Amino acid sequence: MTIAVREDLDVRAVVQAAVERHGATREELVAILSDVNREMGYIPAEAFEEVSRLLQIPKAQLFSVASFYKMLAIEPRGRHVIQFCESAPCHVVGGGELWRALREELGLEPGETSADGRWTLVTTSCIGLCGVGPVIVVDDDVYGNVTPEQLPEILARYE
């Protein structure tokens, strides 16, 4: 599932809807931030201000939570997010070669988004698919036993 960045939405309205849906409590913070991320495509600075105001939580704590969870983006991402599993089991079965090939194919380093907004490349710790490593995840599509030779074909599936 691609999460498109939506700069056309009213950030305050998106945050208020999320807070109304989950409640203005600290315990619901991740759920609120996840909703904002899903609606906006990332969590803009204005959203942090609004969540801070409504939940009475300092922005620094909000940023800390948002930057901890890989599923939350604090900057706009590309149309397609590629997650590369950098765990030891994936590395042992060829992940290093795949990682080099992936960075070369995309011309990106971890955390970067391509100039055309098509790709964002991120690393992730173990995603629990060690038996089919090395693994990449493109949006919600999981690819196991990936070789560098398969990358062009896999990437061509995404516009």
CNS distance restraints for C-alpha pairs under 8 A (distance, minus, plus):
assign (resid   1 and name CA) (resid 139 and name CA) 5.29 0.50 0.50
assign (resid   1 and name CA) (resid 140 and name CA) 5.36 0.50 0.50
assign (resid   1 and name CA) (resid 141 and name CA) 7.98 0.50 0.50
assign (resid   2 and name CA) (resid  79 and name CA) 6.01 0.50 0.50
assign (resid   2 and name CA) (resid  80 and name CA) 5.87 0.50 0.50
assign (resid   2 and name CA) (resid  81 and name CA) 7.73 0.50 0.50
assign (resid   2 and name CA) (resid 139 and name CA) 5.75 0.50 0.50
assign (resid   2 and name CA) (resid 140 and name CA) 7.89 0.50 0.50
assign (resid   3 and name CA) (resid  38 and name CA) 6.62 0.50 0.50
assign (resid   3 and name CA) (resid  41 and name CA) 5.32 0.50 0.50
assign (resid   3 and name CA) (resid  79 and name CA) 6.63 0.50 0.50
assign (resid   3 and name CA) (resid  80 and name CA) 7.68 0.50 0.50
assign (resid   4 and name CA) (resid  40 and name CA) 7.44 0.50 0.50
assign (resid   4 and name CA) (resid  41 and name CA) 5.21 0.50 0.50
assign (resid   4 and name CA) (resid  78 and name CA) 7.67 0.50 0.50
assign (resid   4 and name CA) (resid  79 and name CA) 5.81 0.50 0.50
assign (resid   5 and name CA) (resid  40 and name CA) 5.52 0.50 0.50
assign (resid   5 and name CA) (resid  41 and name CA) 4.06 0.50 0.50
assign (resid   5 and name CA) (resid  42 and name CA) 6.67 0.50 0.50
assign (resid   5 and name CA) (resid  76 and name CA) 6.31 0.50 0.50
assign (resid   5 and name CA) (resid  77 and name CA) 7.14 0.50 0.50
assign (resid   5 and name CA) (resid  79 and name CA) 7.86 0.50 0.50
assign (resid   6 and name CA) (resid  39 and name CA) 7.25 0.50 0.50
assign (resid   6 and name CA) (resid  40 and name CA) 4.82 0.50 0.50
assign (resid   6 and name CA) (resid  41 and name CA) 6.09 0.50 0.50
assign (resid   7 and name CA) (resid  40 and name CA) 6.92 0.50 0.50
assign (resid   9 and name CA) (resid  14 and name CA) 7.44 0.50 0.50
assign (resid   9 and name CA) (resid  40 and name CA) 7.17 0.50 0.50
assign (resid  10 and name CA) (resid  14 and name CA) 6.32 0.50 0.50
assign (resid  11 and name CA) (resid  15 and name CA) 6.19 0.50 0.50
assign (resid  11 and name CA) (resid  40 and name CA) 7.85 0.50 0.50
assign (resid  11 and name CA) (resid  46 and name CA) 6.80 0.50 0.50
assign (resid  11 and name CA) (resid  47 and name CA) 5.96 0.50 0.50
assign (resid  12 and name CA) (resid  16 and name CA) 6.03 0.50 0.50
assign (resid  12 and name CA) (resid  46 and name CA) 7.74 0.50 0.50
assign (resid  12 and name CA) (resid  47 and name CA) 6.74 0.50 0.50
assign (resid  12 and name CA) (resid  50 and name CA) 6.41 0.50 0.50
assign (resid  13 and name CA) (resid  17 and name CA) 6.06 0.50 0.50
assign (resid  14 and name CA) (resid  18 and name CA) 6.33 0.50 0.50
assign (resid  14 and name CA) (resid  36 and name CA) 6.31 0.50 0.50
assign (resid  14 and name CA) (resid  39 and name CA) 7.22 0.50 0.50
assign (resid  15 and name CA) (resid  19 and name CA) 6.17 0.50 0.50
assign (resid  15 and name CA) (resid  32 and name CA) 7.48 0.50 0.50
assign (resid  15 and name CA) (resid  36 and name CA) 6.17 0.50 0.50
assign (resid  15 and name CA) (resid  47 and name CA) 6.44 0.50 0.50
assign (resid  15 and name CA) (resid  50 and name CA) 6.82 0.50 0.50
assign (resid  15 and name CA) (resid  51 and name CA) 6.64 0.50 0.50
assign (resid  16 and name CA) (resid  20 and name CA) 6.05 0.50 0.50
assign (resid  17 and name CA) (resid  21 and name CA) 6.08 0.50 0.50
assign (resid  18 and name CA) (resid  22 and name CA) 6.22 0.50 0.50
assign (resid  18 and name CA) (resid  23 and name CA) 7.99 0.50 0.50
assign (resid  18 and name CA) (resid  32 and name CA) 5.28 0.50 0.50
assign (resid  18 and name CA) (resid  35 and name CA) 6.07 0.50 0.50
assign (resid  18 and name CA) (resid  36 and name CA) 6.86 0.50 0.50
assign (resid  19 and name CA) (resid  23 and name CA) 5.10 0.50 0.50
assign (resid  19 and name CA) (resid  24 and name CA) 5.46 0.50 0.50
assign (resid  19 and name CA) (resid  32 and name CA) 6.12 0.50 0.50
assign (resid  19 and name CA) (resid  54 and name CA) 7.98 0.50 0.50
assign (resid  20 and name CA) (resid  24 and name CA) 7.18 0.50 0.50
assign (resid  22 and name CA) (resid  28 and name CA) 6.14 0.50 0.50
assign (resid  22 and name CA) (resid  31 and name CA) 7.13 0.50 0.50
assign (resid  22 and name CA) (resid  32 and name CA) 6.71 0.50 0.50
assign (resid  23 and name CA) (resid  28 and name CA) 6.78 0.50 0.50
assign (resid  24 and name CA) (resid  28 and name CA) 7.22 0.50 0.50
assign (resid  24 and name CA) (resid  54 and name CA) 6.73 0.50 0.50
assign (resid  24 and name CA) (resid  55 and name CA) 5.46 0.50 0.50
assign (resid  25 and name CA) (resid  29 and name CA) 6.94 0.50 0.50
assign (resid  25 and name CA) (resid  55 and name CA) 6.23 0.50 0.50
assign (resid  26 and name CA) (resid  55 and name CA) 6.77 0.50 0.50
assign (resid  26 and name CA) (resid  57 and name CA) 7.77 0.50 0.50
assign (resid  28 and name CA) (resid  32 and name CA) 6.12 0.50 0.50
assign (resid  29 and name CA) (resid  33 and name CA) 6.11 0.50 0.50
assign (resid  30 and name CA) (resid  34 and name CA) 5.92 0.50 0.50
assign (resid  30 and name CA) (resid  65 and name CA) 7.63 0.50 0.50
assign (resid  30 and name CA) (resid  66 and name CA) 7.90 0.50 0.50
assign (resid  31 and name CA) (resid  35 and name CA) 6.22 0.50 0.50
assign (resid  32 and name CA) (resid  36 and name CA) 6.34 0.50 0.50
assign (resid  33 and name CA) (resid  37 and name CA) 6.03 0.50 0.50
assign (resid  33 and name CA) (resid  43 and name CA) 7.27 0.50 0.50
assign (resid  33 and name CA) (resid  66 and name CA) 7.34 0.50 0.50
assign (resid  33 and name CA) (resid  72 and name CA) 7.54 0.50 0.50
assign (resid  34 and name CA) (resid  38 and name CA) 6.06 0.50 0.50
assign (resid  34 and name CA) (resid  71 and name CA) 7.88 0.50 0.50
assign (resid  34 and name CA) (resid  72 and name CA) 6.56 0.50 0.50
assign (resid  35 and name CA) (resid  39 and name CA) 6.13 0.50 0.50
assign (resid  36 and name CA) (resid  40 and name CA) 5.84 0.50 0.50
assign (resid  36 and name CA) (resid  41 and name CA) 7.79 0.50 0.50
assign (resid  36 and name CA) (resid  42 and name CA) 7.19 0.50 0.50
assign (resid  36 and name CA) (resid  43 and name CA) 6.25 0.50 0.50
assign (resid  36 and name CA) (resid  47 and name CA) 7.72 0.50 0.50
assign (resid  37 and name CA) (resid  41 and name CA) 5.15 0.50 0.50
assign (resid  37 and name CA) (resid  42 and name CA) 4.37 0.50 0.50
assign (resid  37 and name CA) (resid  43 and name CA) 5.19 0.50 0.50
assign (resid  37 and name CA) (resid  72 and name CA) 6.20 0.50 0.50
assign (resid  37 and name CA) (resid  73 and name CA) 6.80 0.50 0.50
assign (resid  38 and name CA) (resid  42 and name CA) 7.02 0.50 0.50
assign (resid  40 and name CA) (resid  44 and name CA) 7.97 0.50 0.50
assign (resid  41 and name CA) (resid  73 and name CA) 7.65 0.50 0.50
assign (resid  41 and name CA) (resid  76 and name CA) 6.63 0.50 0.50
assign (resid  41 and name CA) (resid  77 and name CA) 7.23 0.50 0.50
assign (resid  42 and name CA) (resid  72 and name CA) 6.77 0.50 0.50
assign (resid  42 and name CA) (resid  73 and name CA) 4.75 0.50 0.50
assign (resid  42 and name CA) (resid  74 and name CA) 5.69 0.50 0.50
assign (resid  42 and name CA) (resid  75 and name CA) 5.97 0.50 0.50
assign (resid  42 and name CA) (resid  76 and name CA) 5.49 0.50 0.50
assign (resid  42 and name CA) (resid  77 and name CA) 7.19 0.50 0.50
assign (resid  43 and name CA) (resid  47 and name CA) 6.17 0.50 0.50
assign (resid  43 and name CA) (resid  48 and name CA) 7.25 0.50 0.50
assign (resid  43 and name CA) (resid  72 and name CA) 7.42 0.50 0.50
assign (resid  43 and name CA) (resid  73 and name CA) 6.06 0.50 0.50
assign (resid  43 and name CA) (resid  74 and name CA) 5.05 0.50 0.50
assign (resid  43 and name CA) (resid  75 and name CA) 6.87 0.50 0.50
assign (resid  43 and name CA) (resid  76 and name CA) 8.00 0.50 0.50
assign (resid  44 and name CA) (resid  48 and name CA) 6.84 0.50 0.50
assign (resid  44 and name CA) (resid  74 and name CA) 6.41 0.50 0.50
assign (resid  44 and name CA) (resid  75 and name CA) 6.92 0.50 0.50
assign (resid  45 and name CA) (resid  49 and name CA) 6.54 0.50 0.50
assign (resid  45 and name CA) (resid  74 and name CA) 7.97 0.50 0.50
assign (resid  46 and name CA) (resid  50 and name CA) 6.34 0.50 0.50
assign (resid  47 and name CA) (resid  51 and name CA) 6.04 0.50 0.50
assign (resid  48 and name CA) (resid  52 and name CA) 5.90 0.50 0.50
assign (resid  48 and name CA) (resid  59 and name CA) 6.11 0.50 0.50
assign (resid  48 and name CA) (resid  62 and name CA) 6.74 0.50 0.50
assign (resid  48 and name CA) (resid  63 and name CA) 7.50 0.50 0.50
assign (resid  49 and name CA) (resid  53 and name CA) 6.17 0.50 0.50
assign (resid  49 and name CA) (resid  59 and name CA) 6.61 0.50 0.50
assign (resid  50 and name CA) (resid  54 and name CA) 6.15 0.50 0.50
assign (resid  51 and name CA) (resid  55 and name CA) 5.84 0.50 0.50
assign (resid  51 and name CA) (resid  56 and name CA) 7.77 0.50 0.50
assign (resid  51 and name CA) (resid  57 and name CA) 7.65 0.50 0.50
assign (resid  52 and name CA) (resid  56 and name CA) 5.26 0.50 0.50
assign (resid  52 and name CA) (resid  57 and name CA) 4.84 0.50 0.50
assign (resid  52 and name CA) (resid  58 and name CA) 5.74 0.50 0.50
assign (resid  52 and name CA) (resid  59 and name CA) 5.66 0.50 0.50
assign (resid  52 and name CA) (resid  62 and name CA) 7.38 0.50 0.50
assign (resid  53 and name CA) (resid  57 and name CA) 7.19 0.50 0.50
assign (resid  57 and name CA) (resid  61 and name CA) 6.84 0.50 0.50
assign (resid  57 and name CA) (resid  62 and name CA) 7.10 0.50 0.50
assign (resid  58 and name CA) (resid  62 and name CA) 6.67 0.50 0.50
assign (resid  59 and name CA) (resid  63 and name CA) 6.09 0.50 0.50
assign (resid  60 and name CA) (resid  64 and name CA) 6.14 0.50 0.50
assign (resid  61 and name CA) (resid  65 and name CA) 6.29 0.50 0.50
assign (resid  62 and name CA) (resid  66 and name CA) 6.13 0.50 0.50
assign (resid  63 and name CA) (resid  67 and name CA) 5.92 0.50 0.50
assign (resid  64 and name CA) (resid  68 and name CA) 6.18 0.50 0.50
assign (resid  65 and name CA) (resid  69 and name CA) 6.74 0.50 0.50
assign (resid  66 and name CA) (resid  72 and name CA) 5.78 0.50 0.50
assign (resid  66 and name CA) (resid  73 and name CA) 7.15 0.50 0.50
assign (resid  66 and name CA) (resid  74 and name CA) 6.93 0.50 0.50
assign (resid  67 and name CA) (resid  72 and name CA) 7.01 0.50 0.50
assign (resid  67 and name CA) (resid  73 and name CA) 7.32 0.50 0.50
assign (resid  67 and name CA) (resid  74 and name CA) 6.93 0.50 0.50
assign (resid  70 and name CA) (resid 124 and name CA) 7.42 0.50 0.50
assign (resid  73 and name CA) (resid  77 and name CA) 7.30 0.50 0.50
assign (resid  77 and name CA) (resid  81 and name CA) 7.16 0.50 0.50
assign (resid  77 and name CA) (resid 113 and name CA) 6.29 0.50 0.50
assign (resid  77 and name CA) (resid 117 and name CA) 7.33 0.50 0.50
assign (resid  77 and name CA) (resid 119 and name CA) 7.53 0.50 0.50
assign (resid  77 and name CA) (resid 120 and name CA) 5.77 0.50 0.50
assign (resid  78 and name CA) (resid 113 and name CA) 5.79 0.50 0.50
assign (resid  78 and name CA) (resid 114 and name CA) 7.08 0.50 0.50
assign (resid  78 and name CA) (resid 117 and name CA) 4.52 0.50 0.50
assign (resid  78 and name CA) (resid 118 and name CA) 4.90 0.50 0.50
assign (resid  78 and name CA) (resid 119 and name CA) 4.60 0.50 0.50
assign (resid  78 and name CA) (resid 120 and name CA) 4.95 0.50 0.50
assign (resid  79 and name CA) (resid 117 and name CA) 6.25 0.50 0.50
assign (resid  79 and name CA) (resid 118 and name CA) 4.97 0.50 0.50
assign (resid  79 and name CA) (resid 119 and name CA) 6.08 0.50 0.50
assign (resid  79 and name CA) (resid 120 and name CA) 7.67 0.50 0.50
assign (resid  80 and name CA) (resid 118 and name CA) 5.98 0.50 0.50
assign (resid  80 and name CA) (resid 119 and name CA) 5.02 0.50 0.50
assign (resid  80 and name CA) (resid 120 and name CA) 6.32 0.50 0.50
assign (resid  80 and name CA) (resid 138 and name CA) 6.59 0.50 0.50
assign (resid  80 and name CA) (resid 139 and name CA) 5.73 0.50 0.50
assign (resid  80 and name CA) (resid 158 and name CA) 7.52 0.50 0.50
assign (resid  81 and name CA) (resid 119 and name CA) 5.84 0.50 0.50
assign (resid  81 and name CA) (resid 120 and name CA) 4.75 0.50 0.50
assign (resid  81 and name CA) (resid 121 and name CA) 6.04 0.50 0.50
assign (resid  81 and name CA) (resid 122 and name CA) 7.33 0.50 0.50
assign (resid  81 and name CA) (resid 137 and name CA) 7.95 0.50 0.50
assign (resid  81 and name CA) (resid 138 and name CA) 5.73 0.50 0.50
assign (resid  81 and name CA) (resid 139 and name CA) 5.26 0.50 0.50
assign (resid  82 and name CA) (resid 119 and name CA) 7.12 0.50 0.50
assign (resid  82 and name CA) (resid 120 and name CA) 6.10 0.50 0.50
assign (resid  82 and name CA) (resid 121 and name CA) 4.98 0.50 0.50
assign (resid  82 and name CA) (resid 122 and name CA) 6.17 0.50 0.50
assign (resid  82 and name CA) (resid 136 and name CA) 6.79 0.50 0.50
assign (resid  82 and name CA) (resid 137 and name CA) 5.60 0.50 0.50
assign (resid  82 and name CA) (resid 138 and name CA) 4.48 0.50 0.50
assign (resid  82 and name CA) (resid 139 and name CA) 6.40 0.50 0.50
assign (resid  83 and name CA) (resid 121 and name CA) 6.23 0.50 0.50
assign (resid  83 and name CA) (resid 122 and name CA) 4.98 0.50 0.50
assign (resid  83 and name CA) (resid 123 and name CA) 5.33 0.50 0.50
assign (resid  83 and name CA) (resid 124 and name CA) 6.19 0.50 0.50
assign (resid  83 and name CA) (resid 136 and name CA) 5.58 0.50 0.50
assign (resid  83 and name CA) (resid 137 and name CA) 4.98 0.50 0.50
assign (resid  83 and name CA) (resid 138 and name CA) 6.41 0.50 0.50
assign (resid  83 and name CA) (resid 139 and name CA) 7.99 0.50 0.50
assign (resid  84 and name CA) (resid  99 and name CA) 7.44 0.50 0.50
assign (resid  84 and name CA) (resid 121 and name CA) 7.65 0.50 0.50
assign (resid  84 and name CA) (resid 122 and name CA) 6.33 0.50 0.50
assign (resid  84 and name CA) (resid 123 and name CA) 4.72 0.50 0.50
assign (resid  84 and name CA) (resid 124 and name CA) 5.93 0.50 0.50
assign (resid  84 and name CA) (resid 135 and name CA) 6.58 0.50 0.50
assign (resid  84 and name CA) (resid 136 and name CA) 4.71 0.50 0.50
assign (resid  84 and name CA) (resid 137 and name CA) 6.62 0.50 0.50
assign (resid  85 and name CA) (resid  90 and name CA) 6.77 0.50 0.50
assign (resid  85 and name CA) (resid  95 and name CA) 7.99 0.50 0.50
assign (resid  85 and name CA) (resid 123 and name CA) 5.98 0.50 0.50
assign (resid  85 and name CA) (resid 124 and name CA) 5.05 0.50 0.50
assign (resid  85 and name CA) (resid 125 and name CA) 5.71 0.50 0.50
assign (resid  85 and name CA) (resid 126 and name CA) 5.92 0.50 0.50
assign (resid  85 and name CA) (resid 127 and name CA) 6.80 0.50 0.50
assign (resid  85 and name CA) (resid 134 and name CA) 7.16 0.50 0.50
assign (resid  85 and name CA) (resid 135 and name CA) 5.82 0.50 0.50
assign (resid  85 and name CA) (resid 136 and name CA) 6.16 0.50 0.50
assign (resid  86 and name CA) (resid  90 and name CA) 6.52 0.50 0.50
assign (resid  86 and name CA) (resid  91 and name CA) 6.48 0.50 0.50
assign (resid  86 and name CA) (resid  95 and name CA) 7.23 0.50 0.50
assign (resid  86 and name CA) (resid 123 and name CA) 6.35 0.50 0.50
assign (resid  86 and name CA) (resid 124 and name CA) 6.09 0.50 0.50
assign (resid  86 and name CA) (resid 125 and name CA) 5.68 0.50 0.50
assign (resid  86 and name CA) (resid 126 and name CA) 6.90 0.50 0.50
assign (resid  87 and name CA) (resid  91 and name CA) 6.26 0.50 0.50
assign (resid  87 and name CA) (resid 124 and name CA) 7.88 0.50 0.50
assign (resid  87 and name CA) (resid 125 and name CA) 5.48 0.50 0.50
assign (resid  87 and name CA) (resid 126 and name CA) 5.12 0.50 0.50
assign (resid  88 and name CA) (resid  92 and name CA) 6.08 0.50 0.50
assign (resid  89 and name CA) (resid  93 and name CA) 6.63 0.50 0.50
assign (resid  89 and name CA) (resid 130 and name CA) 5.87 0.50 0.50
assign (resid  89 and name CA) (resid 133 and name CA) 6.89 0.50 0.50
assign (resid  89 and name CA) (resid 134 and name CA) 7.79 0.50 0.50
assign (resid  90 and name CA) (resid  94 and name CA) 6.63 0.50 0.50
assign (resid  90 and name CA) (resid  95 and name CA) 5.09 0.50 0.50
assign (resid  90 and name CA) (resid 130 and name CA) 6.37 0.50 0.50
assign (resid  90 and name CA) (resid 133 and name CA) 4.62 0.50 0.50
assign (resid  90 and name CA) (resid 134 and name CA) 4.32 0.50 0.50
assign (resid  90 and name CA) (resid 135 and name CA) 6.79 0.50 0.50
assign (resid  91 and name CA) (resid  95 and name CA) 4.01 0.50 0.50
assign (resid  91 and name CA) (resid  96 and name CA) 5.46 0.50 0.50
assign (resid  91 and name CA) (resid 133 and name CA) 8.00 0.50 0.50
assign (resid  91 and name CA) (resid 134 and name CA) 6.86 0.50 0.50
assign (resid  92 and name CA) (resid  96 and name CA) 7.91 0.50 0.50
assign (resid  93 and name CA) (resid 133 and name CA) 6.44 0.50 0.50
assign (resid  93 and name CA) (resid 134 and name CA) 6.32 0.50 0.50
assign (resid  94 and name CA) (resid  98 and name CA) 6.34 0.50 0.50
assign (resid  94 and name CA) (resid 133 and name CA) 7.91 0.50 0.50
assign (resid  94 and name CA) (resid 134 and name CA) 6.30 0.50 0.50
assign (resid  94 and name CA) (resid 147 and name CA) 7.60 0.50 0.50
assign (resid  95 and name CA) (resid  99 and name CA) 5.88 0.50 0.50
assign (resid  95 and name CA) (resid 133 and name CA) 7.43 0.50 0.50
assign (resid  95 and name CA) (resid 134 and name CA) 5.08 0.50 0.50
assign (resid  95 and name CA) (resid 135 and name CA) 7.81 0.50 0.50
assign (resid  96 and name CA) (resid 100 and name CA) 6.35 0.50 0.50
assign (resid  97 and name CA) (resid 101 and name CA) 6.21 0.50 0.50
assign (resid  97 and name CA) (resid 148 and name CA) 6.96 0.50 0.50
assign (resid  98 and name CA) (resid 102 and name CA) 5.97 0.50 0.50
assign (resid  98 and name CA) (resid 134 and name CA) 7.63 0.50 0.50
assign (resid  98 and name CA) (resid 146 and name CA) 7.47 0.50 0.50
assign (resid  98 and name CA) (resid 147 and name CA) 6.14 0.50 0.50
assign (resid  98 and name CA) (resid 148 and name CA) 5.02 0.50 0.50
assign (resid  99 and name CA) (resid 103 and name CA) 6.23 0.50 0.50
assign (resid 100 and name CA) (resid 104 and name CA) 6.19 0.50 0.50
assign (resid 101 and name CA) (resid 105 and name CA) 5.95 0.50 0.50
assign (resid 101 and name CA) (resid 148 and name CA) 5.71 0.50 0.50
assign (resid 101 and name CA) (resid 151 and name CA) 7.95 0.50 0.50
assign (resid 102 and name CA) (resid 106 and name CA) 6.16 0.50 0.50
assign (resid 102 and name CA) (resid 148 and name CA) 7.32 0.50 0.50
assign (resid 102 and name CA) (resid 151 and name CA) 7.09 0.50 0.50
assign (resid 103 and name CA) (resid 107 and name CA) 5.41 0.50 0.50
assign (resid 103 and name CA) (resid 108 and name CA) 5.25 0.50 0.50
assign (resid 103 and name CA) (resid 109 and name CA) 6.16 0.50 0.50
assign (resid 104 and name CA) (resid 108 and name CA) 7.19 0.50 0.50
assign (resid 105 and name CA) (resid 151 and name CA) 7.94 0.50 0.50
assign (resid 105 and name CA) (resid 152 and name CA) 7.73 0.50 0.50
assign (resid 106 and name CA) (resid 114 and name CA) 7.63 0.50 0.50
assign (resid 106 and name CA) (resid 119 and name CA) 7.78 0.50 0.50
assign (resid 107 and name CA) (resid 114 and name CA) 7.77 0.50 0.50
assign (resid 108 and name CA) (resid 112 and name CA) 5.86 0.50 0.50
assign (resid 108 and name CA) (resid 113 and name CA) 7.08 0.50 0.50
assign (resid 108 and name CA) (resid 114 and name CA) 6.82 0.50 0.50
assign (resid 108 and name CA) (resid 121 and name CA) 6.80 0.50 0.50
assign (resid 109 and name CA) (resid 121 and name CA) 6.89 0.50 0.50
assign (resid 110 and name CA) (resid 121 and name CA) 5.39 0.50 0.50
assign (resid 110 and name CA) (resid 122 and name CA) 4.95 0.50 0.50
assign (resid 110 and name CA) (resid 123 and name CA) 6.33 0.50 0.50
assign (resid 111 and name CA) (resid 120 and name CA) 6.67 0.50 0.50
assign (resid 111 and name CA) (resid 121 and name CA) 5.54 0.50 0.50
assign (resid 111 and name CA) (resid 122 and name CA) 5.01 0.50 0.50
assign (resid 111 and name CA) (resid 123 and name CA) 7.73 0.50 0.50
assign (resid 112 and name CA) (resid 120 and name CA) 5.69 0.50 0.50
assign (resid 112 and name CA) (resid 121 and name CA) 5.87 0.50 0.50
assign (resid 112 and name CA) (resid 122 and name CA) 7.54 0.50 0.50
assign (resid 113 and name CA) (resid 117 and name CA) 6.27 0.50 0.50
assign (resid 113 and name CA) (resid 118 and name CA) 7.52 0.50 0.50
assign (resid 113 and name CA) (resid 119 and name CA) 5.52 0.50 0.50
assign (resid 113 and name CA) (resid 120 and name CA) 4.18 0.50 0.50
assign (resid 113 and name CA) (resid 121 and name CA) 6.59 0.50 0.50
assign (resid 114 and name CA) (resid 118 and name CA) 6.09 0.50 0.50
assign (resid 114 and name CA) (resid 119 and name CA) 5.34 0.50 0.50
assign (resid 114 and name CA) (resid 120 and name CA) 6.44 0.50 0.50
assign (resid 118 and name CA) (resid 159 and name CA) 7.37 0.50 0.50
assign (resid 126 and name CA) (resid 130 and name CA) 7.63 0.50 0.50
assign (resid 129 and name CA) (resid 133 and name CA) 6.64 0.50 0.50
assign (resid 129 and name CA) (resid 135 and name CA) 7.33 0.50 0.50
assign (resid 129 and name CA) (resid 144 and name CA) 7.83 0.50 0.50
assign (resid 130 and name CA) (resid 134 and name CA) 7.55 0.50 0.50
assign (resid 130 and name CA) (resid 135 and name CA) 7.99 0.50 0.50
assign (resid 132 and name CA) (resid 144 and name CA) 4.92 0.50 0.50
assign (resid 132 and name CA) (resid 145 and name CA) 5.10 0.50 0.50
assign (resid 133 and name CA) (resid 144 and name CA) 5.55 0.50 0.50
assign (resid 133 and name CA) (resid 145 and name CA) 5.05 0.50 0.50
assign (resid 133 and name CA) (resid 146 and name CA) 7.22 0.50 0.50
assign (resid 134 and name CA) (resid 144 and name CA) 5.95 0.50 0.50
assign (resid 134 and name CA) (resid 145 and name CA) 5.25 0.50 0.50
assign (resid 134 and name CA) (resid 146 and name CA) 5.73 0.50 0.50
assign (resid 134 and name CA) (resid 147 and name CA) 7.81 0.50 0.50
assign (resid 135 and name CA) (resid 142 and name CA) 7.18 0.50 0.50
assign (resid 135 and name CA) (resid 143 and name CA) 5.62 0.50 0.50
assign (resid 135 and name CA) (resid 144 and name CA) 4.56 0.50 0.50
assign (resid 135 and name CA) (resid 145 and name CA) 6.35 0.50 0.50
assign (resid 135 and name CA) (resid 146 and name CA) 6.26 0.50 0.50
assign (resid 136 and name CA) (resid 142 and name CA) 6.15 0.50 0.50
assign (resid 136 and name CA) (resid 143 and name CA) 5.41 0.50 0.50
assign (resid 136 and name CA) (resid 144 and name CA) 6.80 0.50 0.50
assign (resid 136 and name CA) (resid 146 and name CA) 7.51 0.50 0.50
assign (resid 137 and name CA) (resid 141 and name CA) 5.47 0.50 0.50
assign (resid 137 and name CA) (resid 142 and name CA) 4.46 0.50 0.50
assign (resid 137 and name CA) (resid 143 and name CA) 6.07 0.50 0.50
assign (resid 138 and name CA) (resid 142 and name CA) 6.54 0.50 0.50
assign (resid 138 and name CA) (resid 143 and name CA) 7.95 0.50 0.50
assign (resid 146 and name CA) (resid 150 and name CA) 6.43 0.50 0.50
assign (resid 146 and name CA) (resid 151 and name CA) 7.57 0.50 0.50
assign (resid 147 and name CA) (resid 151 and name CA) 7.01 0.50 0.50
assign (resid 150 and name CA) (resid 154 and name CA) 6.28 0.50 0.50
assign (resid 151 and name CA) (resid 155 and name CA) 6.00 0.50 0.50
assign (resid 152 and name CA) (resid 156 and name CA) 6.00 0.50 0.50
assign (resid 153 and name CA) (resid 157 and name CA) 6.92 0.50 0.50
assign (resid 154 and name CA) (resid 158 and name CA) 7.88 0.50 0.50
